[in-house]
C-alpha cells in the first residue's frame, strides 16, 4: 500500500505521520512529567517539531531508497504546510 508513487499518498503520509508522532511525543512526555507545563511554556513548538522530524525521515526514505519522486514531493509539501502552521498558530 505504501509502495506507490503518487502525490496523494505523499500528502497523506506527510500529514498523518507528524500527527501520529506528535501524539506519541505528548503521550511520552505526559508519562515523564506535566504536559500542561510543556504546552504552556514559551516553547510549545517542541512536540510539533518532533513530529515534523518524522516526516523528514519519511521524505528521505521515499526519495533516496525507493526513488518515488511524486510521493516524496507530496511529503515535502505537507511537511512545509505543517511547519508553517506550527509557527503561525503557536
C-alpha positions, 0 to 999 in steps of 0.5 A: 500500500505504501509502495506507490508513487503518487502525490496523494499518498505523499500528502497523506503520509506527510500529514498523518505521520507528524500527527501520529508522532506528535501524539506519541511525543505528548503521550511520552512526555505526559508519562515523564512529567506535566504536559500542561507545563510543556504546552504552556511554556514559551516553547510549545513548538517542541512536540510539533517539531518532533513530529515534523522530524518524522516526516523528514525521515519519511521524505528521505526514505521515499526519495533516496531508497525507493526513488518515488519522486511524486510521493516524496514531493507530496511529503515535502509539501505537507511537511512545509504546510505543517511547519508553517502552521506550527509557527503561525498558530503557536 
